[in-house]
Amino acid sequence: DIWGVVINGLGLLNGDMGLWDGGSWIVEYTTSWLDDYADNEQFANPLINKGRVTSQIAGIFRPTWYQVFPGWDMTLPVTVSYGIDGEQPPQGSVTHEELGNASAGVSFLIDATWTIDAKYIAYFGPTANGTTGPLNDRDAVSLTVKRTW
């Protein structure tokens, strides 16, 4: 038996402050905990304790400027996700506490047809006994070009 809670919010940005023309933001907190194995305790992983709790928080901030060039809208998306506590499957013995990822970039929508996105993605957090090393060493830069009809 697993209990879970998701609390989220979203909003729209307007140009009242003069810093951007529009955009959106999203914040989400999730938590889950293992209450009981019920009739399947014989299949339980000994590394996963009853009462185990996980919790994470994430946010996205996307300010947008319209018509920065004729037909071009620009967005500067920033995201962050952070594991507050607990282990997460499938690596039941690897703690994801204090691990997270973040990204920042620029996105252009051109004539409502072409989208060009460039972003930097970073992973952060402590390395415990080398088990989370692969997560911490995955920074990346991405470029995406998309055309819609």
C-alpha positions, -999 to 999 in steps of 0.1 A, spaced: 0 0 0 14 33 -11 2 67 -1 10 97 -22 3 135 -23 8 159 -52 4 196 -46 10 219 -76 2 254 -88 6 273 -120 2 308 -131 5 332 -160 29 361 -161 17 394 -175 36 425 -186 25 447 -157 60 449 -142 76 456 -175 102 428 -172 85 405 -197 54 405 -220 39 372 -207 48 336 -198 40 310 -172 53 294 -140 46 260 -124 56 246 -90 50 210 -79 56 191 -46 52 153 -46 56 129 -17 49 92 -13 53 66 14 52 29 17 26 19 43 23 -18 40 32 -48 18 -2 -64 24 -2 -100 13 30 -97 -8 57 -93 19 75 -124 6 84 -103 -25 96 -73 -6 130 -60 -12 149 -60 21 165 -27 12 131 -10 10 118 -4 45 82 -1 54 74 35 62 99 47 35 91 83 24 102 101 -7 96 138 -15 105 161 -44 99 196 -55 102 211 -90 95 244 -107 95 259 -141 97 297 -149 91 307 -185 91 345 -191 82 354 -227 88 385 -249 67 389 -280 79 402 -313 116 407 -303 121 406 -341 92 407 -365 74 373 -362 98 361 -334 87 354 -298 115 346 -273 112 326 -240 139 321 -214 128 288 -197 144 279 -163 137 247 -145 148 230 -113 140 197 -96 152 186 -62 149 154 -42 143 164 -7 145 130 9 141 93 3 151 66 -21 135 62 -55 133 30 -76 147 13 -95 180 18 -75 165 10 -41 198 12 -24 208 46 -40 197 76 -21 183 105 -41 183 129 -12 197 163 -21 201 154 -58 185 175 -85 188 189 -119 183 223 -134 183 238 -169 183 273 -184 180 282 -220 165 303 -248 136 294 -271 125 312 -302 91 307 -319 94 321 -354 62 329 -374 43 303 -352 60 277 -374 96 272 -364 108 266 -328 145 268 -319 155 258 -284 190 259 -268 196 249 -232 221 239 -207 212 211 -183 230 205 -150 228 178 -124 238 185 -88 241 170 -53 264 150 -32 282 118 -43 277 91 -17 302 63 -20 303 68 -58 268 55 -63 254 88 -76 284 98 -96 267 89 -129 240 114 -121 263 142 -112 284 139 -143 257 143 -169 257 181 -177 246 187 -212 239 213 -239 210 207 -263 198 223 -295 165 215 -309 149 228 -342 113 220 -349 90 228 -378 52 225 -375 26 227 -403 
